[in-house]
């Protein structure tokens, strides 16, 4: 089995990854939403627009 991040052979200790570094790269993708499946339903788009608006508004 090869590492899903870099393609090297996986190491038993970090399976399916080859190293701690690749495992951490994968974790970082999960934590930042890199593996999110986009949702293009009208409700989801409206919700995303509202969230973006809240984040860009300046506090009073």
mmCIF file of the N, C-alpha and C atoms, coordinates in Angstrom:
data_MODEL
# 
_entry.id   MODEL 
# 
loop_
_atom_site.group_PDB 
_atom_site.id 
_atom_site.type_symbol 
_atom_site.label_atom_id 
_atom_site.label_alt_id 
_atom_site.label_comp_id 
_atom_site.label_asym_id 
_atom_site.label_entity_id 
_atom_site.label_seq_id 
_atom_site.pdbx_PDB_ins_code 
_atom_site.Cartn_x 
_atom_site.Cartn_y 
_atom_site.Cartn_z 
_atom_site.occupancy 
_atom_site.B_iso_or_equiv 
_atom_site.pdbx_formal_charge 
_atom_site.auth_seq_id 
_atom_site.auth_comp_id 
_atom_site.auth_asym_id 
_atom_site.auth_atom_id 
_atom_site.pdbx_PDB_model_num 
ATOM 1   N N  . UNK A 1 1  ? 0.853   -1.174 0.000  1.00 0.00 ? 1  UNK A N  1 
ATOM 2   C CA . UNK A 1 1  ? 0.000   0.000  0.000  1.00 0.00 ? 1  UNK A CA 1 
ATOM 3   C C  . UNK A 1 1  ? 0.900   1.237  0.000  1.00 0.00 ? 1  UNK A C  1 
ATOM 4   N N  . UNK A 1 2  ? 0.513   2.227  -0.780 1.00 0.00 ? 2  UNK A N  1 
ATOM 5   C CA . UNK A 1 2  ? 1.310   3.449  -0.826 1.00 0.00 ? 2  UNK A CA 1 
ATOM 6   C C  . UNK A 1 2  ? 0.627   4.568  -0.036 1.00 0.00 ? 2  UNK A C  1 
ATOM 7   N N  . UNK A 1 3  ? 1.439   5.499  0.411  1.00 0.00 ? 3  UNK A N  1 
ATOM 8   C CA . UNK A 1 3  ? 0.973   6.643  1.198  1.00 0.00 ? 3  UNK A CA 1 
ATOM 9   C C  . UNK A 1 3  ? 0.046   7.503  0.333  1.00 0.00 ? 3  UNK A C  1 
ATOM 10  N N  . UNK A 1 4  ? -1.144  7.846  0.824  1.00 0.00 ? 4  UNK A N  1 
ATOM 11  C CA . UNK A 1 4  ? -2.064  8.657  0.028  1.00 0.00 ? 4  UNK A CA 1 
ATOM 12  C C  . UNK A 1 4  ? -1.606  10.113 -0.154 1.00 0.00 ? 4  UNK A C  1 
ATOM 13  N N  . UNK A 1 5  ? -0.636  10.541 0.635  1.00 0.00 ? 5  UNK A N  1 
ATOM 14  C CA . UNK A 1 5  ? -0.152  11.927 0.534  1.00 0.00 ? 5  UNK A CA 1 
ATOM 15  C C  . UNK A 1 5  ? 1.008   12.046 -0.458 1.00 0.00 ? 5  UNK A C  1 
ATOM 16  N N  . UNK A 1 6  ? 2.043   11.186 -0.303 1.00 0.00 ? 6  UNK A N  1 
ATOM 17  C CA . UNK A 1 6  ? 3.236   11.342 -1.142 1.00 0.00 ? 6  UNK A CA 1 
ATOM 18  C C  . UNK A 1 6  ? 3.496   10.176 -2.081 1.00 0.00 ? 6  UNK A C  1 
ATOM 19  N N  . UNK A 1 7  ? 2.820   9.038  -1.879 1.00 0.00 ? 7  UNK A N  1 
ATOM 20  C CA . UNK A 1 7  ? 2.985   7.904  -2.780 1.00 0.00 ? 7  UNK A CA 1 
ATOM 21  C C  . UNK A 1 7  ? 4.064   6.910  -2.389 1.00 0.00 ? 7  UNK A C  1 
ATOM 22  N N  . UNK A 1 8  ? 4.850   7.202  -1.344 1.00 0.00 ? 8  UNK A N  1 
ATOM 23  C CA . UNK A 1 8  ? 5.867   6.251  -0.889 1.00 0.00 ? 8  UNK A CA 1 
ATOM 24  C C  . UNK A 1 8  ? 5.191   5.051  -0.239 1.00 0.00 ? 8  UNK A C  1 
ATOM 25  N N  . UNK A 1 9  ? 5.972   3.992  -0.001 1.00 0.00 ? 9  UNK A N  1 
ATOM 26  C CA . UNK A 1 9  ? 5.441   2.821  0.700  1.00 0.00 ? 9  UNK A CA 1 
ATOM 27  C C  . UNK A 1 9  ? 5.007   3.225  2.101  1.00 0.00 ? 9  UNK A C  1 
ATOM 28  N N  . UNK A 1 10 ? 3.881   2.684  2.551  1.00 0.00 ? 10 UNK A N  1 
ATOM 29  C CA . UNK A 1 10 ? 3.406   3.026  3.891  1.00 0.00 ? 10 UNK A CA 1 
ATOM 30  C C  . UNK A 1 10 ? 4.235   2.305  4.951  1.00 0.00 ? 10 UNK A C  1 
ATOM 31  N N  . UNK A 1 11 ? 4.314   2.914  6.110  1.00 0.00 ? 11 UNK A N  1 
ATOM 32  C CA . UNK A 1 11 ? 5.036   2.342  7.251  1.00 0.00 ? 11 UNK A CA 1 
ATOM 33  C C  . UNK A 1 11 ? 4.017   1.763  8.225  1.00 0.00 ? 11 UNK A C  1 
ATOM 34  N N  . UNK A 1 12 ? 4.278   0.568  8.765  1.00 0.00 ? 12 UNK A N  1 
ATOM 35  C CA . UNK A 1 12 ? 3.317   -0.051 9.685  1.00 0.00 ? 12 UNK A CA 1 
ATOM 36  C C  . UNK A 1 12 ? 2.915   0.868  10.845 1.00 0.00 ? 12 UNK A C  1 
ATOM 37  N N  . UNK A 1 13 ? 3.854   1.636  11.353 1.00 0.00 ? 13 UNK A N  1 
ATOM 38  C CA . UNK A 1 13 ? 3.571   2.508  12.500 1.00 0.00 ? 13 UNK A CA 1 
ATOM 39  C C  . UNK A 1 13 ? 2.583   3.628  12.154 1.00 0.00 ? 13 UNK A C  1 
ATOM 40  N N  . UNK A 1 14 ? 2.595   4.090  10.910 1.00 0.00 ? 14 UNK A N  1 
ATOM 41  C CA . UNK A 1 14 ? 1.766   5.239  10.505 1.00 0.00 ? 14 UNK A CA 1 
ATOM 42  C C  . UNK A 1 14 ? 0.730   4.872  9.449  1.00 0.00 ? 14 UNK A C  1 
ATOM 43  N N  . UNK A 1 15 ? 0.495   3.609  9.253  1.00 0.00 ? 15 UNK A N  1 
ATOM 44  C CA . UNK A 1 15 ? -0.389  3.128  8.199  1.00 0.00 ? 15 UNK A CA 1 
ATOM 45  C C  . UNK A 1 15 ? -1.700  3.890  8.149  1.00 0.00 ? 15 UNK A C  1 
ATOM 46  N N  . UNK A 1 16 ? -2.173  4.345  7.058  1.00 0.00 ? 16 UNK A N  1 
ATOM 47  C CA . UNK A 1 16 ? -1.740  4.092  5.691  1.00 0.00 ? 16 UNK A CA 1 
ATOM 48  C C  . UNK A 1 16 ? -0.663  5.059  5.196  1.00 0.00 ? 16 UNK A C  1 
ATOM 49  N N  . UNK A 1 17 ? -0.127  5.869  6.078  1.00 0.00 ? 17 UNK A N  1 
ATOM 50  C CA . UNK A 1 17 ? 0.868   6.865  5.679  1.00 0.00 ? 17 UNK A CA 1 
ATOM 51  C C  . UNK A 1 17 ? 2.275   6.306  5.804  1.00 0.00 ? 17 UNK A C  1 
ATOM 52  N N  . UNK A 1 18 ? 3.249   7.027  5.235  1.00 0.00 ? 18 UNK A N  1 
ATOM 53  C CA . UNK A 1 18 ? 4.636   6.583  5.299  1.00 0.00 ? 18 UNK A CA 1 
ATOM 54  C C  . UNK A 1 18 ? 5.378   7.168  6.499  1.00 0.00 ? 18 UNK A C  1 
ATOM 55  N N  . UNK A 1 19 ? 4.850   8.262  7.048  1.00 0.00 ? 19 UNK A N  1 
ATOM 56  C CA . UNK A 1 19 ? 5.547   8.950  8.133  1.00 0.00 ? 19 UNK A CA 1 
ATOM 57  C C  . UNK A 1 19 ? 4.577   9.794  8.946  1.00 0.00 ? 19 UNK A C  1 
ATOM 58  N N  . UNK A 1 20 ? 5.073   10.280 10.045 1.00 0.00 ? 20 UNK A N  1 
ATOM 59  C CA . UNK A 1 20 ? 4.283   11.180 10.895 1.00 0.00 ? 20 UNK A CA 1 
ATOM 60  C C  . UNK A 1 20 ? 3.944   12.460 10.134 1.00 0.00 ? 20 UNK A C  1 
ATOM 61  N N  . UNK A 1 21 ? 4.888   12.924 9.324  1.00 0.00 ? 21 UNK A N  1 
ATOM 62  C CA . UNK A 1 21 ? 4.676   14.147 8.560  1.00 0.00 ? 21 UNK A CA 1 
ATOM 63  C C  . UNK A 1 21 ? 3.460   14.014 7.639  1.00 0.00 ? 21 UNK A C  1 
ATOM 64  N N  . UNK A 1 22 ? 3.399   12.930 6.884  1.00 0.00 ? 22 UNK A N  1 
ATOM 65  C CA . UNK A 1 22 ? 2.264   12.740 5.970  1.00 0.00 ? 22 UNK A CA 1 
ATOM 66  C C  . UNK A 1 22 ? 0.961   12.564 6.741  1.00 0.00 ? 22 UNK A C  1 
ATOM 67  N N  . UNK A 1 23 ? 1.020   11.891 7.884  1.00 0.00 ? 23 UNK A N  1 
ATOM 68  C CA . UNK A 1 23 ? -0.179  11.759 8.715  1.00 0.00 ? 23 UNK A CA 1 
ATOM 69  C C  . UNK A 1 23 ? -0.648  13.139 9.183  1.00 0.00 ? 23 UNK A C  1 
ATOM 70  N N  . UNK A 1 24 ? 0.298   13.996 9.553  1.00 0.00 ? 24 UNK A N  1 
ATOM 71  C CA . UNK A 1 24 ? -0.049  15.345 10.005 1.00 0.00 ? 24 UNK A CA 1 
ATOM 72  C C  . UNK A 1 24 ? -0.587  16.207 8.858  1.00 0.00 ? 24 UNK A C  1 
ATOM 73  N N  . UNK A 1 25 ? -0.037  16.033 7.662  1.00 0.00 ? 25 UNK A N  1 
ATOM 74  C CA . UNK A 1 25 ? -0.545  16.755 6.490  1.00 0.00 ? 25 UNK A CA 1 
ATOM 75  C C  . UNK A 1 25 ? -2.003  16.373 6.263  1.00 0.00 ? 25 UNK A C  1 
ATOM 76  N N  . UNK A 1 26 ? -2.305  15.082 6.345  1.00 0.00 ? 26 UNK A N  1 
ATOM 77  C CA . UNK A 1 26 ? -3.672  14.609 6.163  1.00 0.00 ? 26 UNK A CA 1 
ATOM 78  C C  . UNK A 1 26 ? -4.593  15.172 7.242  1.00 0.00 ? 26 UNK A C  1 
ATOM 79  N N  . UNK A 1 27 ? -4.155  15.160 8.487  1.00 0.00 ? 27 UNK A N  1 
ATOM 80  C CA . UNK A 1 27 ? -4.950  15.714 9.582  1.00 0.00 ? 27 UNK A CA 1 
ATOM 81  C C  . UNK A 1 27 ? -5.225  17.190 9.341  1.00 0.00 ? 27 UNK A C  1 
ATOM 82  N N  . UNK A 1 28 ? -4.218  17.920 8.886  1.00 0.00 ? 28 UNK A N  1 
ATOM 83  C CA . UNK A 1 28 ? -4.399  19.332 8.590  1.00 0.00 ? 28 UNK A CA 1 
ATOM 84  C C  . UNK A 1 28 ? -5.461  19.561 7.522  1.00 0.00 ? 28 UNK A C  1 
ATOM 85  N N  . UNK A 1 29 ? -5.495  18.684 6.519  1.00 0.00 ? 29 UNK A N  1 
ATOM 86  C CA . UNK A 1 29 ? -6.529  18.804 5.478  1.00 0.00 ? 29 UNK A CA 1 
ATOM 87  C C  . UNK A 1 29 ? -7.913  18.591 6.067  1.00 0.00 ? 29 UNK A C  1 
ATOM 88  N N  . UNK A 1 30 ? -8.049  17.622 6.960  1.00 0.00 ? 30 UNK A N  1 
ATOM 89  C CA . UNK A 1 30 ? -9.348  17.384 7.604  1.00 0.00 ? 30 UNK A CA 1 
ATOM 90  C C  . UNK A 1 30 ? -9.760  18.584 8.444  1.00 0.00 ? 30 UNK A C  1 
ATOM 91  N N  . UNK A 1 31 ? -8.822  19.115 9.223  1.00 0.00 ? 31 UNK A N  1 
ATOM 92  C CA . UNK A 1 31 ? -9.153  20.201 10.145 1.00 0.00 ? 31 UNK A CA 1 
ATOM 93  C C  . UNK A 1 31 ? -9.482  21.507 9.443  1.00 0.00 ? 31 UNK A C  1 
ATOM 94  N N  . UNK A 1 32 ? -8.929  21.718 8.265  1.00 0.00 ? 32 UNK A N  1 
ATOM 95  C CA . UNK A 1 32 ? -9.197  22.968 7.544  1.00 0.00 ? 32 UNK A CA 1 
ATOM 96  C C  . UNK A 1 32 ? -10.295 22.819 6.503  1.00 0.00 ? 32 UNK A C  1 
ATOM 97  N N  . UNK A 1 33 ? -10.939 21.662 6.442  1.00 0.00 ? 33 UNK A N  1 
ATOM 98  C CA . UNK A 1 33 ? -12.026 21.460 5.503  1.00 0.00 ? 33 UNK A CA 1 
ATOM 99  C C  . UNK A 1 33 ? -11.586 21.099 4.108  1.00 0.00 ? 33 UNK A C  1 
ATOM 100 N N  . UNK A 1 34 ? -10.342 20.665 3.963  1.00 0.00 ? 34 UNK A N  1 
ATOM 101 C CA . UNK A 1 34 ? -9.829  20.308 2.650  1.00 0.00 ? 34 UNK A CA 1 
ATOM 102 C C  . UNK A 1 34 ? -10.504 19.104 2.028  1.00 0.00 ? 34 UNK A C  1 
ATOM 103 N N  . UNK A 1 35 ? -11.150 18.297 2.829  1.00 0.00 ? 35 UNK A N  1 
ATOM 104 C CA . UNK A 1 35 ? -11.835 17.119 2.316  1.00 0.00 ? 35 UNK A CA 1 
ATOM 105 C C  . UNK A 1 35 ? -13.350 17.298 2.299  1.00 0.00 ? 35 UNK A C  1 
ATOM 106 N N  . UNK A 1 36 ? -13.824 18.507 2.444  1.00 0.00 ? 36 UNK A N  1 
ATOM 107 C CA . UNK A 1 36 ? -15.264 18.762 2.459  1.00 0.00 ? 36 UNK A CA 1 
ATOM 108 C C  . UNK A 1 36 ? -15.868 18.514 1.081  1.00 0.00 ? 36 UNK A C  1 
ATOM 109 N N  . UNK A 1 37 ? -17.058 17.976 1.070  1.00 0.00 ? 37 UNK A N  1 
ATOM 110 C CA . UNK A 1 37 ? -17.785 17.764 -0.168 1.00 0.00 ? 37 UNK A CA 1 
ATOM 111 C C  . UNK A 1 37 ? -18.674 18.983 -0.377 1.00 0.00 ? 37 UNK A C  1 
ATOM 112 N N  . UNK A 1 38 ? -18.496 19.684 -1.503 1.00 0.00 ? 38 UNK A N  1 
ATOM 113 C CA . UNK A 1 38 ? -19.292 20.887 -1.726 1.00 0.00 ? 38 UNK A CA 1 
ATOM 114 C C  . UNK A 1 38 ? -20.779 20.566 -1.851 1.00 0.00 ? 38 UNK A C  1 
ATOM 115 N N  . UNK A 1 39 ? -21.585 21.447 -1.317 1.00 0.00 ? 39 UNK A N  1 
ATOM 116 C CA . UNK A 1 39 ? -23.029 21.299 -1.369 1.00 0.00 ? 39 UNK A CA 1 
ATOM 117 C C  . UNK A 1 39 ? -23.575 22.513 -2.107 1.00 0.00 ? 39 UNK A C  1 
ATOM 118 N N  . UNK A 1 40 ? -24.231 22.268 -3.216 1.00 0.00 ? 40 UNK A N  1 
ATOM 119 C CA . UNK A 1 40 ? -24.719 23.389 -4.018 1.00 0.00 ? 40 UNK A CA 1 
ATOM 120 C C  . UNK A 1 40 ? -26.239 23.534 -3.988 1.00 0.00 ? 40 UNK A C  1 
ATOM 121 N N  . UNK A 1 41 ? -26.869 23.028 -2.933 1.00 0.00 ? 41 UNK A N  1 
ATOM 122 C CA . UNK A 1 41 ? -28.306 23.243 -2.797 1.00 0.00 ? 41 UNK A CA 1 
ATOM 123 C C  . UNK A 1 41 ? -28.542 24.715 -2.471 1.00 0.00 ? 41 UNK A C  1 
ATOM 124 N N  . UNK A 1 42 ? -29.682 25.257 -2.844 1.00 0.00 ? 42 UNK A N  1 
ATOM 125 C CA . UNK A 1 42 ? -29.952 26.681 -2.572 1.00 0.00 ? 42 UNK A CA 1 
ATOM 126 C C  . UNK A 1 42 ? -29.823 27.038 -1.084 1.00 0.00 ? 42 UNK A C  1 
ATOM 127 N N  . UNK A 1 43 ? -30.261 26.148 -0.209 1.00 0.00 ? 43 UNK A N  1 
ATOM 128 C CA . UNK A 1 43 ? -30.169 26.433 1.226  1.00 0.00 ? 43 UNK A CA 1 
ATOM 129 C C  . UNK A 1 43 ? -28.718 26.520 1.676  1.00 0.00 ? 43 UNK A C  1 
ATOM 130 N N  . UNK A 1 44 ? -27.884 25.619 1.174  1.00 0.00 ? 44 UNK A N  1 
ATOM 131 C CA . UNK A 1 44 ? -26.471 25.616 1.553  1.00 0.00 ? 44 UNK A CA 1 
ATOM 132 C C  . UNK A 1 44 ? -25.768 26.860 1.023  1.00 0.00 ? 44 UNK A C  1 
ATOM 133 N N  . UNK A 1 45 ? -26.094 27.267 -0.193 1.00 0.00 ? 45 UNK A N  1 
ATOM 134 C CA . UNK A 1 45 ? -25.481 28.464 -0.760 1.00 0.00 ? 45 UNK A CA 1 
ATOM 135 C C  . UNK A 1 45 ? -25.873 29.710 0.026  1.00 0.00 ? 45 UNK A C  1 
ATOM 136 N N  . UNK A 1 46 ? -27.129 29.796 0.424  1.00 0.00 ? 46 UNK A N  1 
ATOM 137 C CA . UNK A 1 46 ? -27.589 30.933 1.214  1.00 0.00 ? 46 UNK A CA 1 
ATOM 138 C C  . UNK A 1 46 ? -26.902 30.949 2.580  1.00 0.00 ? 46 UNK A C  1 
ATOM 139 N N  . UNK A 1 47 ? -26.793 29.785 3.185  1.00 0.00 ? 47 UNK A N  1 
ATOM 140 C CA . UNK A 1 47 ? -26.127 29.674 4.485  1.00 0.00 ? 47 UNK A CA 1 
ATOM 141 C C  . UNK A 1 47 ? -24.663 30.086 4.376  1.00 0.00 ? 47 UNK A C  1 
ATOM 142 N N  . UNK A 1 48 ? -23.977 29.659 3.322  1.00 0.00 ? 48 UNK A N  1 
ATOM 143 C CA . UNK A 1 48 ? -22.577 30.020 3.117  1.00 0.00 ? 48 UNK A CA 1 
ATOM 144 C C  . UNK A 1 48 ? -22.429 31.520 2.894  1.00 0.00 ? 48 UNK A C  1 
ATOM 145 N N  . UNK A 1 49 ? -23.335 32.117 2.151  1.00 0.00 ? 49 UNK A N  1 
ATOM 146 C CA . UNK A 1 49 ? -23.290 33.561 1.914  1.00 0.00 ? 49 UNK A CA 1 
ATOM 147 C C  . UNK A 1 49 ? -23.503 34.329 3.211  1.00 0.00 ? 49 UNK A C  1 
ATOM 148 N N  . UNK A 1 50 ? -24.444 33.876 4.039  1.00 0.00 ? 50 UNK A N  1 
ATOM 149 C CA . UNK A 1 50 ? -24.684 34.522 5.332  1.00 0.00 ? 50 UNK A CA 1 
ATOM 150 C C  . UNK A 1 50 ? -23.450 34.427 6.226  1.00 0.00 ? 50 UNK A C  1 
ATOM 151 N N  . UNK A 1 51 ? -22.811 33.260 6.242  1.00 0.00 ? 51 UNK A N  1 
ATOM 152 C CA . UNK A 1 51 ? -21.606 33.078 7.066  1.00 0.00 ? 51 UNK A CA 1 
ATOM 153 C C  . UNK A 1 51 ? -20.480 33.971 6.561  1.00 0.00 ? 51 UNK A C  1 
ATOM 154 N N  . UNK A 1 52 ? -20.298 34.054 5.258  1.00 0.00 ? 52 UNK A N  1 
ATOM 155 C CA . UNK A 1 52 ? -19.259 34.921 4.704  1.00 0.00 ? 52 UNK A CA 1 
ATOM 156 C C  . UNK A 1 52 ? -19.527 36.374 5.045  1.00 0.00 ? 52 UNK A C  1 
ATOM 157 N N  . UNK A 1 53 ? -20.787 36.781 5.016  1.00 0.00 ? 53 UNK A N  1 
ATOM 158 C CA . UNK A 1 53 ? -21.164 38.149 5.352  1.00 0.00 ? 53 UNK A CA 1 
ATOM 159 C C  . UNK A 1 53 ? -20.845 38.443 6.813  1.00 0.00 ? 53 UNK A C  1 
ATOM 160 N N  . UNK A 1 54 ? -21.153 37.505 7.696  1.00 0.00 ? 54 UNK A N  1 
ATOM 161 C CA . UNK A 1 54 ? -20.862 37.700 9.130  1.00 0.00 ? 54 UNK A CA 1 
ATOM 162 C C  . UNK A 1 54 ? -19.375 37.820 9.377  1.00 0.00 ? 54 UNK A C  1 
ATOM 163 N N  . UNK A 1 55 ? -18.577 37.063 8.641  1.00 0.00 ? 55 UNK A N  1 
ATOM 164 C CA . UNK A 1 55 ? -17.142 37.077 8.857  1.00 0.00 ? 55 UNK A CA 1 
ATOM 165 C C  . UNK A 1 55 ? -16.484 38.346 8.296  1.00 0.00 ? 55 UNK A C  1 
ATOM 166 N N  . UNK A 1 56 ? -17.105 38.947 7.291  1.00 0.00 ? 56 UNK A N  1 
ATOM 167 C CA . UNK A 1 56 ? -16.494 40.138 6.697  1.00 0.00 ? 56 UNK A CA 1 
ATOM 168 C C  . UNK A 1 56 ? -16.982 41.441 7.326  1.00 0.00 ? 56 UNK A C  1 
ATOM 169 N N  . UNK A 1 57 ? -18.076 41.382 8.087  1.00 0.00 ? 57 UNK A N  1 
ATOM 170 C CA . UNK A 1 57 ? -18.562 42.591 8.755  1.00 0.00 ? 57 UNK A CA 1 
ATOM 171 C C  . UNK A 1 57 ? -17.582 43.029 9.832  1.00 0.00 ? 57 UNK A C  1 
ATOM 172 N N  . UNK A 1 58 ? -17.383 44.301 9.898  1.00 0.00 ? 58 UNK A N  1 
ATOM 173 C CA . UNK A 1 58 ? -16.499 44.849 10.928 1.00 0.00 ? 58 UNK A CA 1 
ATOM 174 C C  . UNK A 1 58 ? -17.270 45.060 12.222 1.00 0.00 ? 58 UNK A C  1 
ATOM 175 N N  . UNK A 1 59 ? -16.657 44.731 13.369 1.00 0.00 ? 59 UNK A N  1 
ATOM 176 C CA . UNK A 1 59 ? -17.339 44.956 14.635 1.00 0.00 ? 59 UNK A CA 1 
ATOM 177 C C  . UNK A 1 59 ? -17.507 46.446 14.901 1.00 0.00 ? 59 UNK A C  1 
ATOM 178 N N  . UNK A 1 60 ? -18.585 46.796 15.568 1.00 0.00 ? 60 UNK A N  1 
ATOM 179 C CA . UNK A 1 60 ? -18.857 48.220 15.880 1.00 0.00 ? 60 UNK A CA 1 
ATOM 180 C C  . UNK A 1 60 ? -17.988 48.727 16.962 1.00 0.00 ? 60 UNK A C  1 
# 
